[in-house]
Amino acid sequence: MKITYTLASAADATRIAVMSRDLIETGLGWSWTPERIARSIRNRDTVTLVARDRGRLAGFAIMFFGDEHAHLNLLAVRREYQRTGVGRCMLAWLEESALTAGIGVISLELRASNHDARRFYRALGFQETRYIPCYYRGRETAVRMERGIRRSTSRAGEPPRPGSDGEGPAADRK
């Protein structure tokens, strides 16, 4: 396995859309069509990241970047690449981009019934903030999750702010 991470191109739109349909939108109808994915790839406020194993699409993530928060629209990893670090690496890449942009919070929604994904995001420090009934096509509940990502801004010679030294409540958000 030799995974590389790059920005998606228009040529990736159909493969990403099919992965979304098959791995995320199962039973809901197809919302993230090739056209919608292509719009996301072109949108300057959105990053569409792909993970490839020797050219084969192993996973993708789409994140919208606002002024102060980012929203993870989609993240999917092919089954044979799950639990190999591909999802974690994509999220780390996007988080670093968000930090560079000065963003302090990443949010997302996922199916309440997707217990594996909920465990994945909790392990990465996301917290469940609310349930949204009938979010998916009027028939399935979503869970909203968020994670604060701001870096410490203490300067050399200044004492660290409470919790920024790896202890206390702020350490739980890292």
C-alpha positions in Angstrom: 0.0 0.0 0.0 1.4 3.4 -1.1 -1.1 6.2 -0.3 -0.7 9.7 -1.7 -2.9 12.6 -0.9 -3.7 15.3 -3.4 -6.4 17.8 -4.3 -9.1 16.3 -6.5 -9.4 17.3 -10.1 -12.5 17.4 -12.3 -11.6 14.0 -13.6 -12.2 12.6 -10.1 -15.8 13.8 -9.7 -17.6 10.7 -11.0 -15.4 8.3 -8.9 -15.9 10.4 -5.8 -19.7 10.6 -6.4 -20.0 6.8 -6.8 -18.0 6.3 -3.6 -20.4 8.7 -1.8 -23.4 6.9 -3.2 -22.1 3.5 -2.3 -20.5 4.2 1.1 -22.3 7.2 2.6 -25.6 7.7 0.9 -26.8 4.1 0.9 -30.5 3.9 1.2 -31.0 7.7 0.9 -30.9 8.3 -2.8 -28.0 10.0 -4.6 -27.5 13.6 -3.5 -23.8 14.0 -4.1 -23.9 13.5 -7.8 -20.9 13.9 -10.2 -22.2 17.4 -11.0 -22.4 18.4 -7.3 -18.9 17.0 -6.6 -17.5 18.8 -9.6 -19.0 22.1 -8.2 -17.3 21.4 -4.9 -14.0 20.8 -6.7 -14.3 24.1 -8.4 -15.5 26.0 -5.4 -12.6 28.1 -4.0 -14.1 27.9 -0.4 -14.1 24.1 -0.5 -11.2 21.6 -0.5 -11.8 18.2 -2.1 -8.9 15.9 -1.1 -8.3 12.4 -2.5 -6.3 9.5 -1.2 -4.8 7.2 -3.9 -3.0 3.9 -3.7 -0.9 3.7 -6.8 -3.5 5.7 -8.7 -6.6 3.9 -7.4 -9.0 6.1 -5.4 -8.8 4.8 -1.8 -10.8 7.6 -0.2 -11.8 11.3 -0.3 -12.9 14.1 1.9 -14.7 17.4 1.1 -14.5 20.3 3.5 -16.0 23.8 3.2 -14.0 26.6 4.8 -15.9 29.5 6.3 -14.4 32.5 8.0 -14.2 30.9 11.5 -15.3 27.4 11.1 -14.9 24.5 8.6 -17.6 21.9 7.8 -16.6 18.4 6.8 -19.3 17.7 4.1 -18.1 14.1 3.2 -15.4 11.7 4.1 -15.3 8.1 2.8 -12.6 5.4 2.6 -13.0 2.2 0.6 -13.6 -0.8 2.9 -10.3 -2.4 2.1 -8.5 0.8 3.3 -10.5 1.4 6.4 -8.6 1.2 9.7 -5.3 1.7 7.9 -5.0 5.4 8.8 -6.3 6.8 5.5 -9.2 8.6 7.0 -7.1 10.0 9.9 -4.5 11.3 7.4 -7.1 13.0 5.3 -8.6 14.7 8.3 -5.2 15.7 9.6 -4.4 17.3 6.2 -7.7 19.2 6.2 -7.2 20.2 9.8 -3.8 21.7 9.1 -5.3 23.6 6.2 -8.0 24.9 8.5 -5.5 26.0 11.1 -3.5 27.8 8.4 -6.7 29.6 7.4 -7.2 30.7 11.0 -10.2 28.5 11.5 -11.0 27.4 15.1 -13.8 24.8 14.7 -14.5 21.8 12.4 -18.1 20.5 12.4 -19.8 17.6 10.6 -23.0 15.6 10.5 -23.3 11.9 10.2 -26.1 9.3 10.5 -26.9 8.6 14.2 -27.0 4.9 13.2 -23.4 5.0 11.9 -21.7 3.8 15.2 -18.4 3.1 13.5 -18.1 6.6 12.2 -19.2 8.1 15.5 -16.4 6.1 17.3 -13.9 7.2 14.6 -14.7 10.9 15.1 -14.8 10.7 18.9 -11.4 9.0 18.9 -10.1 12.1 17.0 -11.5 14.5 19.6 -14.9 15.4 18.1 -17.8 15.8 20.5 -21.5 15.1 19.7 -23.3 18.4 20.1 -26.8 17.7 19.0 -29.2 15.3 17.3 -31.1 16.5 14.2 -34.3 14.4 13.6 -35.2 13.7 9.9 -32.0 15.4 8.6 -31.4 12.8 5.9 -34.2 12.9 3.3 -36.7 13.5 6.0 -36.3 10.0 7.4 -33.0 9.6 9.3 -31.6 11.4 12.3 -28.2 13.0 12.1 -25.7 13.7 14.9 -23.7 16.9 14.7 -20.2 16.7 16.0 -17.6 19.5 16.5 -14.0 19.9 17.4 -12.0 23.0 18.4 -8.7 23.1 16.7 -7.1 26.4 17.6 -3.4 26.4 18.3 -1.9 28.0 21.3 -0.9 31.6 20.6 1.5 32.2 23.5 4.7 33.9 22.6 8.2 33.1 23.6 8.8 34.3 27.2 5.1 34.4 28.0 3.6 31.7 30.3 1.3 29.3 28.5 -2.4 29.9 28.9 -4.2 27.5 31.2 -4.7 24.2 29.5 -2.3 24.9 26.7 0.5 22.9 28.2 -1.2 19.5 27.7 -3.0 19.5 31.0 -6.5 20.4 32.0 -9.7 20.7 30.0 -8.1 22.2 26.9 -5.9 19.1 26.5 -9.1 17.1 25.8 -9.8 19.2 22.7 -6.5 18.5 21.0 
